[in-house]
Amino acid sequence: MKKIEAIIRPQRLTETISALKAIGITGFTVSQVVGRGKQKDAKGVYRGKNYTVTLHPKVKLEIVLSDYMVDRTIQAVIEAAQTGTDGDGKIYVYPIFEAYNIRTGLVDDDIDDLAKQEG
C-alpha cells in the first residue's frame, strides 16, 4: 500500500476529484492548507493598507491505495491539477505498512474498492 499526498490549487479541486472518481478512486481526505514554494508573493490592499501574502492557500489530498493504482492516480492528479505555472503543487508518495478498519478492528489489506473487485 502507498499514501499519496497531493498539494494542489484550491480552484483545481473539483477537476481533480472528478479525475480520481473516473479511475475508481472514491476514498480520500481533503484539507485546506497554506504553504510556500516557488510561487511569487501576492500583494494587496486592505482598508487602505498594503500587505503581502507570503503563504498561499492550497488543498491537500491524502489517498491511501494499492500499489498497482499509484501510477494511474499520480497521472490523474497531474492532468487535472496542472496549469503550467508556478504554484501548481507537489505530489508525495509514502509507503504504508499497515491499515486497520476501525469498524471491524481487522487489518485492511484491500484498502481501495478496485482491489476487492479485481483481486
C-alpha positions, 0 to 999 in steps of 0.5 A, a space after each residue: 500500500 502507498 499514501 499519496 499526498 497531493 498539494 494542489 490549487 484550491 480552484 483545481 479541486 473539483 477537476 481533480 476529484 472528478 479525475 480520481 472518481 473516473 479511475 475508481 478512486 472514491 476514498 480520500 481526505 481533503 484539507 485546506 492548507 497554506 504553504 510556500 514554494 516557488 510561487 511569487 508573493 501576492 500583494 494587496 490592499 486592505 482598508 487602505 493598507 498594503 500587505 503581502 501574502 507570503 503563504 498561499 492557500 492550497 488543498 491537500 489530498 491524502 489517498 491511501 491505495 494499492 500499489 498497482 493504482 499509484 501510477 494511474 492516480 499520480 497521472 490523474 492528479 497531474 492532468 487535472 491539477 496542472 496549469 503550467 505555472 508556478 504554484 501548481 503543487 507537489 505530489 508525495 508518495 509514502 509507503 504504508 505498512 499497515 491499515 486497520 478498519 476501525 469498524 471491524 478492528 481487522 487489518 485492511 489489506 484491500 484498502 481501495 474498492 478496485 482491489 476487492 473487485 479485481 483481486 
